[in-house]
Amino acid sequence: MAPRLKLRDITFFERPVHFARPFRFGAVTINATPQLFVRVGIEVEGRGSAVGASAELLVPKWFDKRPELSPTQTVDGLRRSLEIARGLYLARTGFLTAFDLHASCIGAQVATCAKKNIPTLAAAYGPAEIDKAILDALLRAAETNFFDGMAGNIAGIDARLSPDLNETDLKTFLSGRKPLARVAIRHTVGLDDTVEGEGGVADPHENSGARYFKLKLSGDPVGDAARLARMGKELDALDRDYKVTLDANEQYADLAALHELIGRIDHDTALRSISSRLLYIEQPMPRDVTRQSPLGSLAARGFIIDEADDSYDAFPAARALGYHGISSKSCKGLYKSIVNATRAAKWSLAGERFFVTGEDLTCQAGLAVQQDLALGAFIGIAHAERNGHHYVDGFGDTPAAEARAFAAAHPDLYADAGQGIRLSIHNGDLLTGSLHAAGFATSVHPDWSALRPLEQPQSLWEQSV
């Protein structure tokens, strides 16, 4: 039986994060955005009390891309999602398992957010962040680490939100996990990033020795093909083999435009290097178009959904349209990632390959990157996009003492090579050894006194939608 817990409090904080270089993807360019921190207090039945934490950027114009909203308004939508989720979670006053709490609140969360004109993907953000902090506290109370705790299903995950699975499917998947000791980084090349020369995709100071590259697409088949050819030429100069993934962030308007891009990738000799190393293509079309557009012959290229992954039934629906994969992002929900990984393993037994990938909305050094990395290592994701070390200078605006505390507790993950404490990448890989500490992949918590309370959403947001 999974331990039961009672929530005592949920507190939200934030800290500004300034980027070292602009990050352009889809229709947005980010130069700075706040990072959320969650602190929860719980009482675990028979085990006493514990405090848990989580963190994630409040990313504008990704969860909600409606053109009539400003970037600030979409961040306010995430703040509202958090506040709504806090009210729902704290209203559950009895002892419940961690997954009971999640499962009993997620439906009401989506419905309440819909009434506030907050889309489903943004609605899931609040529970996702609270769930991570609750799990951290639960693991600390049980004095066990994430990998062992989840293998024993300490959260009490069941199939109530995924009726296509049964309890045995989930138990078999969880108990059979052998967490990866190393996870390769996938280096992102944003739409404004340099391609050639110093600071370009082949610059070792830029790509940190990566063997995997994620190349952003703009939605223009001609322009994207030309830029991909340039990147392929640069990557061919590396002293190692490499693989690539492509990500359009919903910028391809329809199947016709997507067919044109794939035709060029398949037949343009200048794209032969990219074509032969292409693993999959991520979220090419807008989420609403995706749900109405079977891939047909395009499916052979291997496509995944990301922004269209806004519910527990998104992966089965995407599978029916010809998609073979789905992204894992802890900001979309760690339990959903585990359910989807269980599905991919089960479906693949029939011979056709289905998979879960590791994507990243710029998880920052500290809690965010550690918890997302542990989740990926647990479900078997061998390489993951890692943006925080690339677009933000180390720990960024984090106080030096806090950065040093994380580095001391996780010396395999962080190092100071003379430019401050940064993510430590070993031959293109991140090491997961120190993530086996009691709690959710962290031995330390942020300096709560150095954080400011979460800002209240502006009333302008509700008035304008």
C-alpha positions in Angstrom: 0.0 0.0 0.0 1.3 3.5 -0.9 1.6 5.8 2.1 -1.2 8.3 2.6 -0.6 12.0 3.3 -2.4 15.1 4.2 -1.5 18.5 2.7 -0.8 21.2 5.3 0.3 24.2 3.1 1.3 25.2 -0.4 3.4 28.3 -0.9 4.5 29.8 -4.3 7.6 31.9 -4.9 9.4 33.3 -7.9 12.8 34.6 -9.0 13.7 36.5 -12.2 15.8 34.6 -14.7 17.7 36.6 -17.3 18.9 34.8 -20.4 22.5 35.0 -21.6 21.2 35.0 -25.2 17.8 35.3 -26.8 15.9 32.1 -27.3 13.6 32.2 -30.3 11.3 29.3 -30.9 7.9 29.3 -32.7 6.5 32.8 -32.6 8.2 34.0 -29.4 11.7 35.2 -28.3 12.6 35.0 -24.6 15.2 37.2 -23.0 14.0 36.8 -19.4 11.1 35.2 -17.5 10.4 34.3 -13.9 11.1 31.0 -12.3 8.5 29.5 -10.1 9.3 27.7 -6.8 6.8 25.6 -4.9 7.1 24.7 -1.2 4.6 22.2 0.3 4.2 20.9 3.8 2.6 17.5 4.3 1.8 15.1 7.1 2.4 11.4 6.2 0.3 8.9 8.0 2.5 7.2 10.6 5.7 9.0 9.5 5.4 12.6 10.6 5.7 15.8 8.6 8.0 16.8 5.8 8.6 19.7 3.4 9.0 19.3 -0.4 9.9 21.6 -3.2 9.8 22.0 -7.0 10.8 24.6 -9.6 10.0 25.5 -13.2 10.2 28.5 -15.5 7.0 30.4 -16.1 7.4 30.3 -19.9 5.5 32.8 -22.0 3.7 31.9 -25.2 4.2 28.1 -25.0 1.4 26.8 -22.9 -0.9 29.4 -24.4 0.0 30.8 -27.9 -3.2 32.7 -28.6 -2.1 35.8 -30.6 -4.4 38.2 -28.9 -2.5 37.6 -25.6 0.8 39.3 -24.7 3.7 37.2 -23.3 3.0 38.7 -19.9 -0.7 37.7 -20.0 0.2 34.1 -20.8 2.5 34.0 -17.8 -0.3 35.4 -15.7 -2.4 32.5 -17.0 0.1 30.1 -15.5 0.0 32.0 -12.2 -3.8 31.6 -12.2 -3.4 27.9 -12.9 -1.3 27.6 -9.9 -3.7 29.5 -7.6 -6.6 27.4 -8.8 -4.7 24.2 -8.2 -3.7 25.3 -4.7 -7.3 25.8 -3.8 -8.4 22.4 -5.1 -5.5 20.5 -3.5 -5.9 22.1 -0.1 -9.6 21.4 -0.1 -8.8 17.7 0.1 -8.5 17.5 3.8 -8.3 13.7 4.4 -5.4 11.3 4.1 -4.8 10.3 0.5 -2.0 8.9 -1.6 0.0 11.4 -3.8 -1.7 10.1 -6.9 -5.2 10.2 -5.2 -4.6 13.9 -4.7 -3.6 14.4 -8.3 -6.4 12.3 -9.8 -9.1 13.8 -7.6 -8.1 17.3 -8.6 -7.1 17.2 -12.3 -10.6 17.1 -13.7 -11.9 20.0 -11.6 -8.6 21.9 -12.4 -9.2 21.7 -16.2 -12.9 22.6 -15.8 -12.3 25.6 -13.5 -9.5 26.8 -15.8 -11.7 26.5 -18.8 -14.2 28.8 -17.2 -11.4 31.3 -16.7 -10.4 30.9 -20.4 -7.2 29.1 -19.5 -6.4 26.3 -22.1 -5.9 22.7 -21.0 -2.1 22.7 -21.4 -1.8 25.7 -19.1 -4.3 24.3 -16.7 -2.1 21.2 -16.1 0.8 23.4 -15.1 -0.5 24.1 -11.6 -1.0 20.4 -10.6 2.3 19.4 -12.3 4.3 21.7 -10.1 2.4 20.9 -6.9 2.7 17.2 -7.6 6.5 17.4 -7.9 6.8 19.2 -4.5 4.4 16.7 -2.8 6.4 13.8 -4.1 9.7 15.4 -2.9 8.1 15.7 0.6 6.8 12.2 0.6 10.1 10.7 -0.4 11.8 12.6 2.3 9.3 11.4 4.9 9.9 7.8 3.7 13.7 8.4 3.7 14.0 7.0 0.2 15.1 8.3 -3.2 13.0 8.9 -6.3 14.1 5.9 -8.3 13.5 3.3 -5.5 10.4 5.1 -4.4 8.8 5.1 -7.8 9.8 1.5 -8.6 7.8 0.6 -5.5 5.0 3.0 -6.6 5.2 5.1 -3.5 2.8 7.6 -5.1 0.1 5.0 -5.6 -0.2 5.5 -9.4 -3.2 3.5 -10.8 -5.1 3.3 -14.1 -8.1 5.5 -13.3 -7.0 8.3 -15.7 -5.8 5.9 -18.4 -8.5 3.2 -18.9 -6.6 1.8 -21.9 -4.1 0.4 -19.3 -4.6 -1.9 -16.3 -3.0 -2.0 -12.9 -0.7 -4.8 -13.9 0.7 -2.7 -16.8 1.7 0.1 -14.5 3.1 -2.2 -11.8 5.1 -4.2 -14.3 6.5 -1.0 -15.8 7.4 0.7 -12.6 8.9 -2.3 -10.9 11.1 -3.1 -13.9 12.8 0.3 -14.1 16.6 0.4 -14.2 17.4 4.1 -14.1 20.0 5.3 -16.5 23.4 6.3 -15.0 24.0 8.8 -17.8 21.7 10.9 -20.0 23.1 12.6 -23.1 22.2 16.2 -23.6 20.5 17.3 -26.8 21.8 20.7 -27.8 19.1 23.1 -29.1 19.7 25.5 -32.0 17.1 28.2 -31.7 15.9 30.2 -34.7 18.1 33.2 -33.8 21.2 31.1 -32.9 24.4 31.3 -34.9 24.9 28.5 -37.4 28.5 28.9 -38.7 31.8 29.8 -37.1 32.4 31.0 -33.5 29.3 30.4 -31.4 27.9 28.2 -34.1 26.5 24.7 -33.9 29.9 23.0 -34.3 31.6 25.2 -31.8 32.6 23.0 -28.8 32.2 25.9 -26.4 28.7 26.2 -27.6 27.5 22.6 -27.9 29.3 21.2 -24.9 30.4 18.1 -26.7 26.8 17.1 -27.6 26.1 14.1 -29.9 22.5 15.0 -30.2 21.1 18.2 -31.7 17.6 19.7 -31.7 17.1 22.0 -34.6 14.2 24.5 -34.5 12.0 25.0 -37.5 10.1 28.2 -38.5 7.2 26.8 -40.6 8.6 27.9 -43.9 9.6 24.8 -45.9 12.0 26.7 -48.2 13.7 28.7 -45.5 13.9 25.7 -43.1 15.4 23.5 -45.7 18.1 26.0 -46.5 19.0 26.5 -42.9 19.0 22.8 -42.2 21.5 22.3 -45.1 23.8 24.9 -43.5 23.5 23.2 -40.1 24.2 19.8 -41.6 27.3 21.1 -43.3 28.6 22.4 -39.9 27.7 19.3 -38.0 29.4 17.1 -40.5 32.7 18.8 -39.5 32.4 17.4 -35.9 34.8 14.7 -34.8 32.0 12.4 -33.8 28.8 10.9 -35.1 25.6 12.8 -34.3 21.8 12.5 -34.4 19.2 15.3 -34.9 15.6 16.0 -34.0 13.5 18.8 -35.5 11.0 20.9 -33.7 8.5 23.2 -35.4 6.6 24.3 -32.2 3.3 24.3 -34.1 4.6 26.6 -36.9 3.6 24.4 -39.9 0.1 25.5 -40.8 -1.1 22.2 -42.3 -0.3 18.9 -43.8 0.5 20.5 -47.3 3.3 22.6 -45.9 4.6 19.6 -43.9 4.6 17.4 -47.0 6.7 20.0 -48.7 9.3 20.0 -45.9 9.5 16.2 -45.8 9.8 16.0 -49.5 12.8 18.3 -49.4 14.3 16.3 -46.5 13.8 13.0 -48.3 15.1 14.1 -51.7 17.4 17.2 -51.5 21.0 16.0 -51.6 22.0 19.0 -49.6 19.9 17.6 -46.7 21.3 14.1 -46.9 23.3 14.4 -43.7 20.2 15.7 -41.8 17.9 13.1 -43.4 20.1 10.2 -42.5 20.5 11.2 -38.9 16.9 12.4 -38.2 15.3 10.6 -35.2 11.9 12.3 -35.2 10.0 15.5 -35.8 8.3 17.3 -32.9 4.9 19.0 -33.0 4.9 20.3 -36.5 1.4 21.7 -36.7 -0.8 23.7 -34.3 -2.4 21.6 -31.6 -5.9 22.0 -32.9 -4.9 21.2 -36.5 -2.9 18.2 -35.2 -6.0 16.6 -33.7 -7.8 16.8 -37.1 -5.0 15.7 -39.4 -4.0 12.1 -39.8 -0.4 11.9 -40.9 -0.9 9.2 -43.5 2.3 8.5 -45.4 4.2 11.1 -43.4 4.0 8.8 -40.3 7.0 6.8 -41.6 9.3 9.7 -40.7 8.5 9.4 -37.0 6.5 12.3 -35.4 5.8 13.2 -31.8 3.4 15.5 -30.1 4.4 18.0 -27.4 2.1 21.1 -27.2 -0.8 18.8 -28.2 -0.1 16.6 -25.2 -2.6 18.3 -22.8 -4.5 15.3 -21.4 -4.2 11.7 -20.4 -5.9 10.6 -23.6 -3.6 12.7 -25.9 -1.1 9.9 -26.7 -3.7 7.3 -27.7 -5.4 9.9 -29.9 -2.1 10.9 -31.5 -1.3 7.2 -32.1 -4.5 6.9 -34.1 -3.3 9.8 -36.3 0.0 8.1 -37.0 2.2 9.6 -34.3 4.7 7.3 -32.7 6.0 9.4 -29.8 5.2 11.9 -27.1 7.4 14.2 -25.1 8.1 14.0 -21.4 8.2 17.3 -19.6 7.8 17.5 -15.9 6.0 20.8 -16.4 3.2 18.9 -18.1 2.9 16.3 -15.3 5.3 13.6 -14.0 2.5 11.1 -13.6 1.4 11.5 -17.2 4.9 11.0 -18.4 5.0 7.7 -16.5 1.6 6.6 -17.9 2.8 7.5 -21.4 6.0 5.6 -21.0 4.0 2.6 -19.8 1.9 2.8 -22.9 4.9 3.1 -25.2 6.4 0.0 -23.7 3.2 -2.0 -23.9 2.3 -0.9 -27.5 5.9 -1.7 -28.7 5.5 -5.3 -27.7 3.5 -5.8 -30.9 6.5 -4.9 -33.0 5.8 -1.3 -34.0 8.0 1.2 -32.1 6.5 3.8 -29.8 8.6 6.0 -27.6 8.7 8.9 -25.1 11.3 11.7 -25.6 12.9 14.2 -23.3 12.2 17.8 -24.1 12.9 20.9 -22.1 11.4 24.4 -21.7 14.8 25.6 -20.3 14.9 23.7 -16.9 17.2 25.8 -14.8 20.1 24.6 -12.7 19.0 23.3 -9.3 15.6 21.7 -8.6 14.1 22.0 -12.1 16.8 20.3 -14.1 17.4 17.7 -11.4 13.8 16.6 -11.1 13.2 16.5 -14.9 16.5 14.6 -15.4 15.6 12.0 -12.8 12.2 11.5 -14.4 13.7 10.9 -17.8 16.4 8.6 -16.4 13.7 6.6 -14.6 11.6 6.0 -17.6 14.6 5.3 -19.8 15.0 8.4 -21.9 18.6 8.2 -23.2 19.0 11.8 -24.4 17.2 14.9 -23.5 17.1 18.5 -24.6 18.8 20.6 -22.0 18.4 24.4 -22.6 19.1 25.9 -19.2 22.9 25.6 -19.4 22.9 27.0 -22.9 20.5 30.0 -22.7 21.2 31.0 -19.1 24.6 31.7 -17.5 24.9 28.9 -14.9 22.6 29.5 -12.0 21.8 32.9 -13.3 20.2 35.2 -10.7 20.4 32.5 -7.9 22.4 33.7 -4.9 25.9 32.4 -4.8 25.5 30.6 -1.5 22.5 28.7 -2.9 24.4 27.7 -6.0 27.3 26.5 -3.9 25.0 24.4 -1.8 23.6 22.6 -4.9 27.1 22.1 -6.2 28.3 20.7 -3.0 25.4 18.3 -2.7 25.5 17.2 -6.4 29.2 17.4 -7.4 28.6 15.1 -10.4 26.1 17.6 -11.8 27.8 21.0 -11.3 31.3 22.4 -11.5 33.1 25.7 -11.5 35.6 25.9 -14.4 36.4 29.5 -13.7 33.1 31.0 -15.0 30.9 30.3 -12.0 29.0 27.1 -11.1 27.5 25.5 -14.2 26.0 22.3 -15.3 28.8 19.8 -15.6 28.7 17.8 -18.9 30.8 14.7 -19.2 31.6 13.8 -22.9 28.1 15.1 -23.8 26.4 13.4 -20.9 24.8 14.3 -17.6 25.4 11.9 -14.6 22.6 10.9 -12.4 24.4 9.3 -9.4 23.8 12.1 -6.9 20.1 12.2 -7.8 19.7 9.1 -5.7 19.5 11.2 -2.6 16.5 10.9 -0.4 13.7 13.1 -1.8 12.9 14.0 -5.4 16.4 14.1 -6.9 17.7 16.8 -4.6 19.6 16.9 -1.3 19.0 20.6 -0.8 16.2 23.2 -1.2 16.4 26.8 -2.4 17.1 29.6 0.0 13.4 30.5 0.6 14.4 33.8 2.2 16.0 34.9 -1.1 12.8 34.4 -3.1 9.9 36.7 -3.5 6.2 35.7 -3.3 4.5 34.7 -6.6 3.1 37.8 -8.2 -0.6 38.2 -8.4 -2.0 37.9 -11.9 -3.0 41.2 -13.4 -6.8 41.8 -13.7 -6.1 42.9 -17.3 -5.6 39.3 -18.2 -9.2 38.3 -17.4 -10.6 41.5 -18.9 -8.9 40.9 -22.3 -10.1 37.4 -23.1 
